[in-house]
Amino acid sequence: MSHPLASNAKPSSLNGERTDYILVGGGLQSGLMALAISHHQPNARWIIIEQQEKLAGNHTWSFHETDLANDCASWAESIAEYRWPHYQIRVGGRVRTVEIPYRTCSSSHFEKVVTCTAQQARGEILTHTTVADVEKNCVVLGDGRRLDGAVVIDNRGPAPRNAGSFAGGFQKFWGFELELNQDWPHANPIVMDDQIDQEDGFRFIYTLPMERRRVLVEDTRFSNTTSIDREECLEKVRAYVISRGCHDWRIVREEHGVLPMPTNGFMPGSGLPMLAGGYRGGWFHAATGYSFPMALRVAQTIATNPIDQLADALQRLSQEHAWRGRFSRFLNRLLFELVKPQTRYQIFRRFYRVLGEPAIARFYGHRFTALDAFRIVVGVPPMGLQPLKFIRSYKRLPSRQVVAPTSNQPIKVPG
Ligand SMILES: Cc1cc2nc3c(=O)[nH]c(=O)nc-3n(C[C@H](O)[C@H](O)[C@H](O)COP(=O)(O)OP(=O)(O)OC[C@H]3O[C@@H](n4cnc5c(N)ncnc54)[C@H](O)[C@@H]3O)c2cc1C
């Protein structure tokens, strides 16, 4: 599908040609927008401006195949680098195989796909270039040059606008990609395995077997604090890998993150002075800290609406997500305020016991129904509740001031 661009597009001042979309920040959201625009509007010119030396940072983005369904599959399928037919959850002594095809994309693969698309379509990628100021139709670069476009979309990652308004918990993790001297014993991902010491909230190991002898092993927690210690995570990972019978391996890559799981604050896409996607626009799932499924839909929305109607289109998308955003924040309040850290595993055990595959896919994709929400919260309450803390959390002023993270830096919480 293609549509005419708004007629008031101005020429870019960098190369003299008209730029339609200026995408600020070269991470997940800008990359997805570039792919969607190139697919839906092959004649549109876009430019990504990234401050680092390359696009996409250092991540492994995982998602359900169902996130790509229908409208996004045609342009996003190529980013699925690794594919598995299903994955396992091992929580509270229960083992469940979740029959939803699982996909992963590394930063390096994502960068290749976006770069290749730029060459084939009418795209341009500027790296090593910092954007100092962002306006509706223009950006000012760090060296003072101005670049005009028909529209500017701010995808610079987590926004400082959340400072002072944050309360909640965090999904924090440190992952080690390992090369083994023998085969990994599991052919499919294990997304949660809580057979490790339960310290610092609900803690589990996440494994992605990328090849028979290459696996990403992550120590992950749903915690009330942001601190994370590499050596301690490595110790847990080492013990886990040895428990799988693998003694001889080396680390080939690492990644870590501290993702916000707020109990309050901005809803996806709301309260923004200008067009913004990804974390910058609040387009993430509060109850997982993940942004991939929403980033797909934001990209699809940007690419399939006329430029002069983008604000309204994003507003409609924001409204679609609003009640789910509120419900996810309520879930975080239950998880981080009502349930004691050491008994949080019960929430996940129940989640994977009561929900079928379609409901699990809808939950992670931020497209859950009211019935799904009902089934998630209604049932026998878990042990180890702290009702007073929960009630007080509604009265408490924002409990922490957050300096929003860059993709790979832990959030720092003063005081
Ligand atoms: C290690 C890690 C793994 C994750 N795994 C998953 C996952 O499996 N699934 C999932 O759904 N979510 C995951 N997330 C969460 C989320 O999807 C990612 O953080 C995602 O990258 C957010 O996308 P974004 O485009 O909003 O921001 P980013 O991908 O962080 O991109 C922002 C970009 O803007 C650039 N930038 C910032 N300021 C400027 C400036 N002034 N000028 C120019 N460029 C600038 C940054 O350098 C960066 O490249 C993960 C997060 C981390 C940290």
The ligand as a Tripos MOL2 file, in Angstrom:
@<TRIPOS>MOLECULE
LIG
   53    58     1     0     0
SMALL
NO_CHARGES

@<TRIPOS>ATOM
      1 C1         20.1950   -5.9180   26.2510 C.3       1 LIG1
      2 C2         18.7300   -5.6990   25.9860 C.ar      1 LIG1
      3 C3         17.9560   -6.7450   25.4810 C.ar      1 LIG1
      4 C4         16.5900   -6.5430   25.2340 C.ar      1 LIG1
      5 N1         15.8590   -7.5850   24.7440 N.ar      1 LIG1
      6 C5         14.5790   -7.3770   24.4090 C.ar      1 LIG1
      7 C6         13.8200   -8.4310   23.8250 C.ar      1 LIG1
      8 O1         14.2990   -9.5580   23.7120 O.2       1 LIG1
      9 N2         12.5500   -8.1780   23.4040 N.ar      1 LIG1
     10 C7         11.9950   -6.9390   23.5740 C.ar      1 LIG1
     11 O2         10.8530   -6.7210   23.1490 O.2       1 LIG1
     12 N3         12.6600   -5.9490   24.1800 N.ar      1 LIG1
     13 C8         13.9520   -6.1170   24.5940 C.ar      1 LIG1
     14 N4         14.6390   -5.1040   25.1660 N.ar      1 LIG1
     15 C9         13.9500   -3.8480   25.4770 C.3       1 LIG1
     16 C10        13.7770   -2.9090   24.2570 C.3       1 LIG1
     17 O3         13.1380   -3.5640   23.1990 O.3       1 LIG1
     18 C11        15.0890   -2.3750   23.7380 C.3       1 LIG1
     19 O4         15.6800   -1.5850   24.7350 O.3       1 LIG1
     20 C12        14.9610   -1.5740   22.4290 C.3       1 LIG1
     21 O5         16.2280   -1.4680   21.8780 O.3       1 LIG1
     22 C13        14.3260   -0.2130   22.5940 C.3       1 LIG1
     23 O6         14.2210    0.3590   21.2940 O.3       1 LIG1
     24 P1         14.2970    1.9110   21.0000 P.3       1 LIG1
     25 O7         14.4030    2.0790   19.5450 O.co2     1 LIG1
     26 O8         13.2580    2.6110   21.7590 O.co2     1 LIG1
     27 O9         15.6860    2.3660   21.6950 O.3       1 LIG1
     28 P2         17.1590    1.9170   21.3430 P.3       1 LIG1
     29 O10        17.1590    0.6200   20.6300 O.co2     1 LIG1
     30 O11        17.9280    2.0410   22.6040 O.co2     1 LIG1
     31 O12        17.6430    3.0180   20.2950 O.3       1 LIG1
     32 C14        17.8680    4.3640   20.6390 C.3       1 LIG1
     33 C15        19.0460    4.8260   19.7990 C.3       1 LIG1
     34 O13        19.1020    6.2470   19.8140 O.3       1 LIG1
     35 C16        20.4610    6.6270   19.8460 C.3       1 LIG1
     36 N5         20.5190    7.9910   20.3550 N.ar      1 LIG1
     37 C17        20.1880    8.4240   21.5990 C.ar      1 LIG1
     38 N6         20.3530    9.7570   21.6790 N.ar      1 LIG1
     39 C18        20.7660   10.1760   20.4500 C.ar      1 LIG1
     40 C19        21.1100   11.4440   19.9070 C.ar      1 LIG1
     41 N7         21.0280   12.5710   20.6450 N.pl3     1 LIG1
     42 N8         21.5120   11.5230   18.6140 N.ar      1 LIG1
     43 C20        21.5940   10.3830   17.8460 C.ar      1 LIG1
     44 N9         21.3010    9.1570   18.3100 N.ar      1 LIG1
     45 C21        20.8860    9.0570   19.6010 C.ar      1 LIG1
     46 C22        21.1010    5.5960   20.7700 C.3       1 LIG1
     47 O14        22.5020    5.5200   20.6000 O.3       1 LIG1
     48 C23        20.3850    4.3260   20.3350 C.3       1 LIG1
     49 O15        21.0730    3.6380   19.3120 O.3       1 LIG1
     50 C24        15.9930   -5.2880   25.4830 C.ar      1 LIG1
     51 C25        16.7800   -4.2550   26.0230 C.ar      1 LIG1
     52 C26        18.1230   -4.4700   26.2930 C.ar      1 LIG1
     53 C27        18.9320   -3.3210   26.8720 C.3       1 LIG1
@<TRIPOS>BOND
     1     1     2 1
     2     2     3 ar
     3     2    52 ar
     4     3     4 ar
     5     4     5 ar
     6     4    50 ar
     7     5     6 ar
     8     6     7 ar
     9     6    13 1
    10     7     8 2
    11     7     9 ar
    12     9    10 ar
    13    10    11 2
    14    10    12 ar
    15    12    13 ar
    16    13    14 ar
    17    14    15 1
    18    14    50 ar
    19    15    16 1
    20    16    17 1
    21    16    18 1
    22    18    19 1
    23    18    20 1
    24    20    21 1
    25    20    22 1
    26    22    23 1
    27    23    24 1
    28    24    25 2
    29    24    26 1
    30    24    27 1
    31    27    28 1
    32    28    29 2
    33    28    30 1
    34    28    31 1
    35    31    32 1
    36    32    33 1
    37    33    34 1
    38    33    48 1
    39    34    35 1
    40    35    36 1
    41    35    46 1
    42    36    37 ar
    43    36    45 ar
    44    37    38 ar
    45    38    39 ar
    46    39    40 ar
    47    39    45 ar
    48    40    41 1
    49    40    42 ar
    50    42    43 ar
    51    43    44 ar
    52    44    45 ar
    53    46    47 1
    54    46    48 1
    55    48    49 1
    56    50    51 ar
    57    51    52 ar
    58    52    53 1
@<TRIPOS>SUBSTRUCTURE
     1 LIG1         1 GROUP 0 **** ****
